[in-house]
């Protein structure tokens, strides 16, 4: 092959296939999963937004944070006519940009928004982690009420409940307000400084720039250093503490289980107060299915003259599919036609186009072989197609005005007037896409 997919990317094909050790579901499974997400969002009154995959570099750098791994190491940058753009590595900053640009606050009330689409990061590809990956997420913009945080977490749980995913843990923490963190950063530096020689080069850099990020380390040796480390909840101001307590009270009232984790932080600079992460053992060491939190300072970071309170989360489809596989969920297969048209001879083939069109207009899915293939070859193609019925038309059938309809499952055949084919075949068409119910429980 002269050309293949770029490392860390993949094709979605009609059928599932393997790429680099990762199983990529077929297109029908992706459509089903997206439908489950959209159905849950509709029940929570979230409305869809779609932003460009190409955004200004400064938007992402200012929104996500210059010291984050995303900005410092993982962005795909495009330069043209002295302007710098980036393939979006996340969608929260672009959605906030769209909210501000189009004055969505004028629609009235807090805006309940969700998105589905691809993102891009120059990470090392591994199981469930790609350079082009696919996310869904919510952004509830315009409310500083703790209820917005609880509603966002409840939505996250509802999506995974709809997929039937169990055995997950929701970790919850508060990282306080901006005014709460300087003293905590100093305490962290004091804790880690005597152990600096045991930190990785990345963590030593974070010790100077953003020591909170060390708390997010996955390195076992560095995790051991977290024992006895100061926790941010001890540094919370009254406002942040009251907010956090209210969020927990609301989640308790909703029956949404969570585990308080005082070491939980998020890797993006725009977070404040509530942060949360949903984990699954099915994903191994990198166990996050979804994560999010409150980001009241993002709007001003990307140019707003006033603060805009907001909370949201992002989740990955690729990691969802791993969890579904571990749960034994049967994903939808490629759709099959209801009818395969077998045409014998030139006259039948010419008439077949019109017959196929009439059947399609009645709502049936119709396939047929092109190029005047033999009857044997066409019948083999009909069997491979998965169609419920084959409709056989030759010169005799055209003269009689009746086609032979064969039930490909039972191998039974009967004549049906051509004018009545749509009615007869529509009486019990095979389900073209099957799969798990989009709502469980």
C-alpha positions as CSV (number, residue, x, y, z in Angstrom):
1,X,0.0,0.0,0.0
2,X,1.3,3.5,-0.9
3,X,-0.8,5.2,1.8
4,X,-2.1,4.0,5.1
5,X,-3.8,5.7,8.1
6,X,-1.5,8.0,10.1
7,X,-0.2,6.4,13.3
8,X,-2.6,7.0,16.1
9,X,-5.6,7.3,13.8
10,X,-8.1,4.8,12.4
11,X,-10.8,4.2,9.9
12,X,-14.4,3.3,10.9
13,X,-15.5,0.6,8.5
14,X,-18.9,-1.1,8.0
15,X,-17.6,-4.1,10.1
16,X,-15.4,-4.1,13.2
17,X,-11.7,-4.5,12.6
18,X,-8.4,-4.5,14.5
19,X,-5.8,-1.8,14.3
20,X,-2.6,-1.7,16.3
21,X,-4.1,-4.1,18.9
22,X,-7.3,-2.1,19.4
23,X,-10.7,-3.4,18.2
24,X,-12.5,-0.6,16.3
25,X,-16.2,-1.2,16.2
26,X,-18.1,-0.9,12.9
27,X,-20.0,2.2,11.9
28,X,-23.4,0.9,13.1
29,X,-22.0,0.6,16.7
30,X,-20.7,4.2,16.5
31,X,-24.1,5.4,15.4
32,X,-25.8,3.4,18.2
33,X,-23.5,4.8,20.8
34,X,-23.9,8.3,19.6
35,X,-27.7,7.7,19.7
36,X,-27.6,6.6,23.3
37,X,-25.7,9.8,24.2
38,X,-28.1,12.0,22.3
39,X,-31.1,10.2,23.9
40,X,-29.8,10.9,27.4
41,X,-29.0,14.5,26.6
42,X,-32.5,15.0,25.3
43,X,-33.9,13.8,28.7
44,X,-31.7,16.3,30.5
45,X,-32.8,19.1,28.0
46,X,-29.2,19.5,26.7
47,X,-28.9,20.9,23.2
48,X,-26.2,20.1,20.7
49,X,-23.5,22.4,19.4
50,X,-20.9,21.7,16.8
51,X,-17.6,23.7,16.7
52,X,-14.9,23.6,14.0
53,X,-12.0,21.1,14.5
54,X,-9.7,24.0,13.6
55,X,-9.5,26.7,16.2
56,X,-7.1,29.7,16.9
57,X,-4.0,28.5,18.7
58,X,-4.3,31.3,21.3
59,X,-7.8,30.2,22.2
60,X,-6.6,26.8,23.3
61,X,-3.3,28.0,24.8
62,X,-5.1,30.7,27.0
63,X,-8.1,28.5,27.7
64,X,-6.3,25.2,28.6
65,X,-3.2,26.7,30.1
66,X,0.3,27.3,28.9
67,X,1.9,24.9,31.4
68,X,-0.4,21.9,30.6
69,X,0.9,18.9,28.7
70,X,-1.7,19.6,26.0
71,X,-0.2,23.0,25.1
72,X,3.4,22.2,25.8
73,X,3.7,18.8,24.1
74,X,0.5,17.5,22.5
75,X,-1.0,20.0,20.1
76,X,-1.1,19.7,16.3
77,X,-0.4,23.2,15.1
78,X,-1.1,24.5,11.6
79,X,0.4,27.8,10.4
80,X,-0.9,29.7,7.4
81,X,-0.4,33.4,6.4
82,X,1.3,34.2,9.7
83,X,-1.7,32.8,11.6
84,X,-1.4,29.8,13.9
85,X,-4.3,27.3,14.3
86,X,-4.6,24.1,16.2
87,X,-6.6,20.9,15.6
88,X,-8.7,21.1,18.7
89,X,-7.3,19.0,21.6
90,X,-10.5,19.4,23.6
91,X,-13.9,21.0,23.1
92,X,-14.6,23.1,26.2
93,X,-12.7,26.1,25.2
94,X,-14.2,26.1,21.7
95,X,-17.7,25.8,23.1
96,X,-17.1,28.7,25.5
97,X,-15.8,30.7,22.4
98,X,-19.0,29.9,20.6
99,X,-21.1,30.9,23.6
100,X,-19.4,34.3,23.8
101,X,-19.2,34.9,20.1
102,X,-22.8,34.2,19.5
103,X,-24.1,35.8,22.7
104,X,-25.9,32.6,23.8
105,X,-26.6,34.2,27.2
106,X,-29.3,36.2,25.4
107,X,-31.3,33.0,24.9
108,X,-32.1,33.3,28.6
109,X,-31.1,31.2,31.6
110,X,-28.2,28.8,31.9
111,X,-27.4,27.1,28.6
112,X,-27.4,23.3,28.6
113,X,-25.1,22.3,25.7
114,X,-23.5,19.1,24.6
115,X,-21.2,18.1,21.7
116,X,-20.0,15.0,19.9
117,X,-16.9,15.0,17.7
118,X,-13.2,14.3,17.1
119,X,-10.3,15.8,19.0
120,X,-6.5,15.6,18.4
121,X,-3.5,15.2,20.6
122,X,0.1,14.1,19.9
123,X,0.1,11.4,22.5
124,X,1.8,8.0,22.4
125,X,-0.9,5.7,20.9
126,X,-1.9,2.8,23.1
127,X,-5.0,0.7,23.8
128,X,-8.0,3.0,23.9
129,X,-5.9,6.1,23.4
130,X,-5.3,7.6,19.9
131,X,-4.1,10.8,18.3
132,X,-7.4,11.4,16.8
133,X,-10.1,10.4,19.3
134,X,-13.8,11.0,19.7
135,X,-15.5,12.7,22.6
136,X,-18.9,13.7,23.8
137,X,-19.4,16.1,26.7
138,X,-21.7,18.6,28.3
139,X,-21.2,22.3,29.1
140,X,-23.7,23.9,31.5
141,X,-22.9,27.6,31.1
142,X,-24.3,30.5,33.0
143,X,-25.0,29.2,36.5
144,X,-22.8,29.2,39.6
145,X,-25.4,27.2,41.6
146,X,-24.1,23.9,43.1
147,X,-27.1,22.4,41.4
148,X,-25.5,22.8,38.1
149,X,-22.5,20.7,39.3
150,X,-24.9,18.0,40.6
151,X,-26.9,18.0,37.4
152,X,-23.8,17.6,35.4
153,X,-22.6,14.6,37.5
154,X,-26.1,13.1,37.3
155,X,-26.0,13.4,33.6
156,X,-22.7,11.7,33.4
157,X,-23.9,8.8,35.5
158,X,-27.1,8.6,33.5
159,X,-25.2,8.1,30.2
160,X,-23.2,5.2,31.5
161,X,-26.3,3.7,33.1
162,X,-28.0,3.9,29.7
163,X,-25.1,1.9,28.3
164,X,-25.4,-0.7,31.1
165,X,-21.9,0.0,32.4
166,X,-21.4,-1.1,36.0
167,X,-18.4,-1.4,38.3
168,X,-17.4,2.2,38.0
169,X,-16.2,4.7,40.6
170,X,-17.0,8.4,40.7
171,X,-14.2,10.3,42.4
172,X,-15.1,13.8,43.6
173,X,-13.1,16.7,45.0
174,X,-13.0,20.5,45.2
175,X,-9.8,22.4,44.2
176,X,-11.2,25.6,45.6
177,X,-11.1,29.1,44.2
178,X,-8.0,30.8,42.8
179,X,-7.5,32.6,46.1
180,X,-7.4,29.2,47.9
181,X,-4.6,27.7,45.9
182,X,-1.4,29.8,46.5
183,X,-1.0,28.6,50.1
184,X,-1.7,25.0,49.0
185,X,0.9,25.2,46.3
186,X,3.5,26.5,48.8
187,X,2.6,23.6,51.1
188,X,3.0,21.1,48.3
189,X,6.4,22.5,47.3
190,X,7.5,22.2,50.9
191,X,6.3,18.6,51.0
192,X,7.9,17.5,47.8
193,X,11.2,19.5,47.9
194,X,13.1,17.0,50.1
195,X,12.1,14.3,47.6
196,X,12.9,16.2,44.4
197,X,15.6,13.7,43.4
198,X,12.9,10.9,43.5
199,X,10.6,12.8,41.1
200,X,10.6,12.4,37.3
201,X,11.9,15.3,35.2
202,X,8.3,16.2,34.4
203,X,7.3,16.3,38.0
204,X,10.3,18.4,39.0
205,X,9.3,20.9,36.3
206,X,5.8,20.9,37.8
207,X,7.2,21.5,41.2
208,X,8.1,25.0,40.0
209,X,5.3,25.7,37.6
210,X,2.2,23.9,38.9
211,X,2.8,21.5,41.8
212,X,-0.9,20.5,41.8
213,X,-0.3,18.5,38.7
214,X,2.1,16.2,40.7
215,X,-1.0,14.9,42.5
216,X,-2.2,13.5,39.1
217,X,0.9,11.3,38.6
218,X,0.4,7.7,37.7
219,X,4.0,6.7,38.5
220,X,3.9,4.2,41.5
221,X,7.1,5.6,43.1
222,X,5.7,9.1,42.9
223,X,2.3,8.0,44.2
224,X,4.1,6.7,47.3
225,X,5.3,10.2,48.0
226,X,1.7,11.4,48.2
227,X,1.4,9.7,51.6
228,X,1.2,12.5,54.1
229,X,1.0,15.2,51.4
230,X,-1.2,18.2,52.2
231,X,-4.7,18.1,50.8
232,X,-6.5,21.0,49.2
233,X,-9.7,20.5,51.1
234,X,-7.8,21.8,54.2
235,X,-7.1,25.0,52.4
236,X,-10.6,25.8,51.1
237,X,-12.2,29.1,51.8
238,X,-15.7,29.3,53.2
239,X,-17.4,29.9,49.8
240,X,-15.7,27.0,48.1
241,X,-16.3,24.7,51.1
242,X,-20.0,25.6,51.3
243,X,-20.3,25.0,47.5
244,X,-18.6,21.6,47.8
245,X,-20.8,20.6,50.8
246,X,-23.9,21.6,48.8
247,X,-22.9,19.6,45.8
248,X,-22.4,16.5,47.9
249,X,-25.8,17.0,49.6
250,X,-27.5,17.2,46.2
251,X,-25.7,14.1,44.9
252,X,-26.7,12.2,48.0
253,X,-30.3,13.2,47.5
254,X,-30.2,12.0,43.9
255,X,-28.7,8.7,45.0
256,X,-25.6,9.2,42.9
257,X,-22.7,7.4,44.6
258,X,-19.3,9.0,44.8
259,X,-16.0,8.6,46.6
260,X,-14.3,11.7,48.0
261,X,-10.7,11.9,46.8
262,X,-8.7,14.9,48.2
263,X,-5.9,14.2,45.8
264,X,-8.0,14.4,42.6
265,X,-7.0,17.3,40.4
266,X,-7.6,17.9,36.7
267,X,-4.9,18.5,34.0
268,X,-6.3,21.7,32.6
269,X,-5.8,25.1,34.2
270,X,-9.4,26.4,33.8
271,X,-10.9,24.2,36.6
272,X,-12.1,25.7,39.9
273,X,-14.1,24.2,42.8
274,X,-15.8,20.9,41.8
275,X,-13.7,18.3,39.9
276,X,-14.7,14.7,39.3
277,X,-13.6,11.6,37.4
278,X,-15.4,8.4,36.5
279,X,-13.1,5.3,36.5
280,X,-13.4,1.7,35.4
281,X,-11.2,-1.2,36.2
282,X,-11.8,-2.5,32.7
283,X,-9.4,0.1,31.4
284,X,-6.4,-0.9,33.5
285,X,-4.0,1.7,35.0
286,X,-5.3,4.5,32.8
287,X,-8.8,3.9,34.1
288,X,-10.6,7.2,33.4
289,X,-13.8,6.9,31.4
290,X,-14.8,10.5,31.8
291,X,-13.8,13.6,33.8
292,X,-14.8,17.2,34.3
293,X,-15.6,19.9,36.7
294,X,-16.3,23.6,37.2
295,X,-14.4,26.2,35.2
296,X,-15.7,29.7,36.2
297,X,-12.5,31.5,35.0
298,X,-12.4,30.1,31.5
299,X,-14.6,32.8,29.8
300,X,-12.3,35.6,31.0
301,X,-9.2,33.6,30.1
302,X,-10.4,33.6,26.5
303,X,-11.4,37.3,26.3
304,X,-14.7,37.8,28.1
305,X,-14.9,41.1,30.0
306,X,-16.9,39.4,32.8
307,X,-16.8,36.0,34.4
308,X,-19.2,33.3,33.2
309,X,-19.7,30.4,35.6
310,X,-19.8,27.0,33.9
311,X,-19.4,23.3,34.6
312,X,-19.1,20.3,32.3
313,X,-17.4,17.0,31.5
314,X,-15.8,15.1,28.6
315,X,-15.9,11.4,27.8
316,X,-14.3,9.2,25.2
317,X,-16.0,6.8,22.9
318,X,-12.9,4.7,22.4
319,X,-12.6,4.0,26.1
320,X,-16.4,3.5,26.3
321,X,-16.2,0.7,23.7
322,X,-13.5,-1.1,25.8
323,X,-15.7,-1.0,28.8
324,X,-18.7,-2.3,26.8
325,X,-16.5,-5.2,25.5
326,X,-15.5,-6.0,29.1
327,X,-19.2,-5.9,30.1
328,X,-20.0,-8.4,27.3
329,X,-22.3,-6.0,25.4
330,X,-23.1,-7.1,21.9
331,X,-22.7,-4.1,19.6
332,X,-24.9,-3.6,16.5
333,X,-23.5,-5.1,13.4
334,X,-23.5,-3.6,9.9
335,X,-27.0,-3.1,8.6
336,X,-28.4,-5.7,6.1
337,X,-30.8,-5.1,3.3
338,X,-34.4,-6.3,3.5
339,X,-34.4,-7.4,-0.1
340,X,-31.8,-8.6,-2.6
341,X,-33.0,-8.2,-6.2
342,X,-31.9,-11.0,-8.6
343,X,-32.4,-10.0,-12.3
344,X,-32.1,-12.6,-15.1
345,X,-31.4,-11.0,-18.5
346,X,-31.1,-7.6,-19.9
347,X,-34.8,-6.8,-19.8
348,X,-35.1,-7.8,-16.2
349,X,-32.0,-5.9,-15.2
350,X,-33.5,-2.7,-16.9
351,X,-36.8,-3.2,-15.1
352,X,-35.0,-4.0,-11.9
353,X,-33.8,-0.4,-11.4
354,X,-37.4,0.8,-11.3
355,X,-38.6,-2.0,-9.0
356,X,-35.7,-1.4,-6.6
357,X,-36.6,2.3,-6.5
358,X,-40.2,1.6,-5.8
359,X,-39.3,-0.7,-3.0
360,X,-36.9,1.8,-1.5
361,X,-39.6,4.5,-1.7
362,X,-41.8,2.3,0.4
363,X,-39.1,2.2,3.1
364,X,-37.4,-1.1,2.3
365,X,-33.6,-1.4,2.0
366,X,-32.8,-3.0,-1.4
367,X,-29.5,-4.3,-2.8
368,X,-28.7,-5.9,-6.2
369,X,-25.7,-7.1,-8.2
370,X,-24.4,-4.9,-11.0
371,X,-22.9,-6.0,-14.3
372,X,-25.1,-8.9,-15.5
373,X,-23.7,-11.6,-13.2
374,X,-24.9,-15.2,-13.4
375,X,-27.9,-16.4,-11.5
376,X,-25.6,-18.5,-9.3
377,X,-23.4,-15.6,-8.5
378,X,-26.3,-13.3,-7.7
379,X,-27.9,-15.9,-5.4
380,X,-24.6,-16.2,-3.5
381,X,-24.4,-12.5,-3.2
382,X,-28.0,-12.5,-1.9
383,X,-27.0,-15.0,0.8
384,X,-23.9,-13.0,1.8
385,X,-25.9,-9.8,2.0
386,X,-27.9,-11.0,5.0
387,X,-31.2,-10.0,3.3
388,X,-34.4,-11.6,4.5
389,X,-35.7,-12.1,1.0
390,X,-34.5,-12.4,-2.6
391,X,-36.8,-11.1,-5.3
392,X,-36.1,-13.0,-8.6
393,X,-37.2,-11.5,-11.9
394,X,-36.6,-12.8,-15.4
395,X,-38.3,-12.7,-18.8
396,X,-41.0,-15.1,-17.6
397,X,-41.7,-13.1,-14.4
398,X,-41.9,-9.8,-16.4
399,X,-44.4,-11.4,-18.8
400,X,-46.5,-12.7,-16.0
401,X,-46.2,-9.5,-13.9
402,X,-45.2,-11.6,-10.9
403,X,-41.8,-12.0,-9.3
404,X,-40.5,-15.0,-7.3
405,X,-40.0,-14.1,-3.7
406,X,-37.6,-16.4,-1.8
407,X,-37.3,-16.4,2.0
408,X,-33.6,-16.8,2.3
409,X,-33.9,-18.1,5.8
410,X,-36.4,-20.8,5.1
411,X,-35.5,-21.4,1.4
412,X,-39.1,-21.1,0.5
413,X,-40.3,-19.4,-2.7
414,X,-43.6,-18.1,-3.9
415,X,-44.9,-15.8,-6.7
416,X,-45.9,-12.3,-5.8
417,X,-47.4,-9.7,-8.2
418,X,-44.8,-7.1,-9.0
419,X,-47.3,-4.3,-8.2
420,X,-47.8,-5.8,-4.7
421,X,-44.1,-6.5,-3.8
422,X,-43.8,-3.4,-1.6
423,X,-46.9,-4.3,0.5
424,X,-46.0,-7.9,0.9
425,X,-42.3,-7.3,1.7
426,X,-43.1,-4.5,4.1
427,X,-45.4,-6.6,6.2
428,X,-42.4,-7.9,8.2
429,X,-39.1,-6.4,7.1
430,X,-36.0,-7.6,8.9
431,X,-34.7,-5.2,11.5
432,X,-31.8,-3.4,9.6
433,X,-30.0,-2.4,12.8
434,X,-30.1,-4.3,16.0
435,X,-28.3,-3.8,19.3
436,X,-28.7,-3.2,22.9
437,X,-31.5,-1.1,24.1
438,X,-30.5,2.6,24.3
439,X,-32.0,2.8,27.8
440,X,-31.5,0.4,30.7
441,X,-33.3,0.2,33.9
